[in-house]
Structure formats: structure tokens, C-alpha cells
Amino acid sequence: MLEEIITFLQTEGAEITHVNPQYVQCGELKIRYYDLDETDRIPPCKAQSINVRSDQWIHQQEQIKSKLKDRLGNNVRVFGRNCTIQAIQGNQAKEFLDQYHLLGFTNAKHHYGIFEGEKLLGVASFGKKCPIDRYGEKSNSSELKRICFIPGTTIIGGFTKVLRHHINEEKLDDIMTYLDRNWSTGENFEPLGFYEDDIVKTHFYYDPKTKRTYFPSEVNDQMILKRIEGAGSIKMIYYAED
């Protein structure tokens, strides 16, 4: 599978400077590869590195390729100021997220489409507004559960635009979300106005026969699976502007 990743990187014009069984170096970007048949732990990525898991390359290759293209800087750039944010129905969000997001659709209170004209470029899903005690003060908060864009497209300013839209619509004080530590250290989110709140450990289960993974909530005693320590998540908070 590593050879397939290298072939894809070459078709994208990536300058490969080093290769070994654990990673591929493309300039400053290090792409670490983890074969779940051979490991029971995936460490979090570091600055200028990302993790690609064997199960995701097998079953969600197009989503992984889209993420790699983005990190290589090969996506088409669209400016958020030229886009509109509109509420969409759950079935439309489900179709989009199941096709393009690594985790697929999840139930959420609010779904928004990011449109350029009539073309749907991205979808963001948020939980309902909840009162939260943050550092001794009451805060009206909502969770960003999903956000993704069509493959090959980066919307410059689109991320913060949809956050601010939801804050204004729901009169929120902040928005909370979790970043996958396979793909982010959180550093790129700080300039956008996010603050790190917590580090969350994760684990999942892997079936060597089907090469598929399962959340702990999906596992029962009849399943013979391998437990793998995941890279974890970063809990981030985006505060509304005063």
C-alpha cells in the first residue's frame, strides 16, 4: 500500500526526498504510514507530519487522497467571501458527508451548506445550543461535529465564515470541536481563533480479516478484534468575538 501512496504523490507532482517502510518525506511534509496488521498503537502526528492508516487507504482512499492534495497545496482555491452559507436538510448533509468525510454523517441539530452560486462546496454540522460552565462562567456553546469540502477544493476563510454564521444564528458564546491528531497538532487552528482546551485519548478495534475498524460502542463479545490505541483528539474552543 505504501507503493500506492507514493505513486499517487508522484502523480500530484510531489517532490519525494526520502522513503522508508514507515514514512514518505515530501519536502517539509512527512507522511507516516501505519499498517494496522503490524501495530497496536498510533502516536499523534507532529508538526509538518500526518498519519495515514492502512484501513482508511483501503476503504476510504478518495477521502485520504483529497486530504493529501490539500496538504500538498494542490487544491483549487475558492475565497469564502464569494460563498454563501445556507441551512440545508439532514438528508442532503448525509449524502455529502457520507461521500466525502472520513467519519461520514452524524446526527446533528444544524446543517449548513457552503455554496458558490448554486454549487455545494462544503457542509458543516453542529449540535444544539447548550449552557456550559466554562471556568466558572456560563457559556452558550455548540459543538462543530462535522465539516468538509468537496475533493480538490479549499475554501479560504470558509471555515471561520460558517462558524461565525452559526454563532450569529444561535447567539452563541463559543463553539467546541475535536481535531483528529492523525492530521493536526492544533497549531494551524490557533491563528483562526481556536484555543486548546484538552487532549482526549482514543482507542478503536480492528478486524484483520476485513481490514475494517470499529468504535468501542460498535463492538460486542462475539467479535474477535484487535484493540488499537489511537492518536487521540484535541478539544478546541472557538470564542465569539466581542
N, C-alpha and C positions, 0 to 999 in steps of 0.2 A: 504493500500500500504506500510505503514511503516513496517508491519509484513513481507511483501515480501522482502524488503530490508534487514531486519535483517536475514531472512532465507538465503539469498544469502551471506551475510557477514559470517555467520556461516559455510556455505559450503566452503568458502575460508579460513577457519581457523582463522578468525579474533577473537581477544580477546575482547569481548564486556564487558566494565566495567560499563556502565550506559545507561539507556534507559528512555526517556520520550516522550510525544507526539510531541516535537519539534526537537529532535535530538537523535542520537546514538553516544556514545563515544566508540572509539576503540583505546585504548592506548592513544597516543597523538593526534590522528586524531578525529575530531568532524565532523560528517556528519549531517548537518542540513536539515530537510525535510520541504518543503513548498507546502501545498495544495492550488492550485490557486482558489478553490471554497471558501476558507476561508481567503484569504489575498489579498490586493491590493498593496502591496509593498514588494520587496525582497531586503534586505540590502546586501552590498558586503560581501564576506567571509572575515574572519580574518585569521591570521597566524594559521596553523595547523587545518583549517576547510574548508569545501566545502559545496556548496548548491546543493541539488537535488530537482528539481521541479516535481510536480505530472504529468504534461503533458508530460514531457520528459520520465519519468519512464513508462508511459502508451504506448507511441508511439515510443520511441527510447531506449528501455530497454537494448538492446545489447550494444549500444554505451556507455550508462551510466555504465553498468557492466564492460566494458573494462577500463573506466576511474577509477572506484573504485579499480579494480585489480591492476592497475598501482600505485595508492596511497597506497595500502596495501603492495606493494613490491612483488607481486606475478607474475609479468610478466616474461617471458623469456628474458634474456639479450643478445643482439647482439651488437658487437662492430662496431662502424661506420668505423673503419679503414679496416674492412673486406667487406665493402659495396662500391658500385659504384653509381654515380649519372648520370642519363641519361635523356635527353629530351624525353617526351612522348606526344602522341597526346591528344587533348582535350577529345575525346570520351573515351579513356582509363582512364584519370583522372576523368571524370564524373562518370563512373561506380564505381570506387574505392571510391570517396568522398561521393557519394550518399549512399553508403553502410555503410561507417564507420565514417563519420564526422557528428557531431551534426547539423551543418548548411547545410550539403550537398554541392553540386557543386556550383561554381560561375564562371562567365566568367573571364578569366584572359589571359594575353599575353603569359606567360610562364608556362609550366607544367613540373615538373621533377619527375621521379620515383627514389626511393631509393631501390637498388637491392642487394640481397645477392646471388651471382651467377645469375641464371635466375629468381629467385623468387622475386616478387614485394612485398616489406615490407612496403613501405610508399610512399606518394605523397605530393608534395608541389607545390602550385600555386602562381605566382607572377604577379603583374601588370606591365605595361610598364614603361620604364625609363622616369622620369620626372625631369626637373630642378626645384629645390625648394630653396627658400630663407630661410636659417636656421641661425638665429642670425646674420643677416647682411652679410652672405656669401652664394654664390651659391653652391648648392649641387646636384649632380646627385643621385636621390633616386628612390626606387621602393618599392611597398607595398607587404608584405607577406600576402596573402589573406586566404590561407588555408594550413594547414599541419596536417597530421595524419598518424598513423601507423596501421597495422592490429591488431585486438584484441589479447591481451595476449603477445604483443611484445614491448619491449623498446629498442631503438637503442641508445646505449651510444655514444655520440658525433655525432650522425646522424643529429641533429638539426643544429648545427653550421657548419657541413660539407656542408649541402645543401645551407646554407646562403652564405658561402664563395665561393661555386661554382657559384652561381648566381652573386655575386659581381664581380668575375673574368670574367665571360662570358659577362657581360653587362658594365663593367668598372664603377662600382658604388662607390659613397662615403658613402652611408648608405642605410639601409633598415628599413622601418617603418612597424609596425604591431600593432594590437589591441588585448589585453588579456581580456578574459571574467572574470569579477570579481566574478562570481559564483565559479570559480575554481582556481583563482590565485590572490595573492596580488602583484605580480611582483617581490617579493624578490628572488625567485628561478631563475629569468632571469638575475639579475644583475651580478652574477658570470660568466654568459655566455657572457657578454659584452654589455648588454642592459642598456639603461638609460630611466627613466620615463620622458615623455615629457608633458603629460596632462591626466586629468581624464574626461571621457566623460559620461554624463548622458544618460540613455536609458529608453524607455518605449515600451510596446507592448500591444496587445489586445488578450483577451481570450474568447473563446466561451464555456460557461458552459455545453452546450448540447453535443458538440462533443469532449470536453476536448482538443481542439487544439488552438494554438496560431498563431498570425499574426503580421507581421511587419506593422508599420503605413502606408507604401506605398501600402499594400495589402488591406487596409480597404476602404469600401465605405459607403455611407449614409444608404444603405438598410440593413446593417449588425448590429445586436444587440449584442454588445460585451462589455466586461468589460475591462477597462483600468488598467494596472498594471505597477507600477514603477519598472523598472528592476534594477539589481545590478550594471549595467554600465560596462564600459570598461576602460582599461588603455592603453593609447597610448605610445608605447615604440619605441625607436630608437636604432638600431644596427649599429655602425660605422665601416667602413672598417679599417683594420689595416694599419698603415703607412708603 
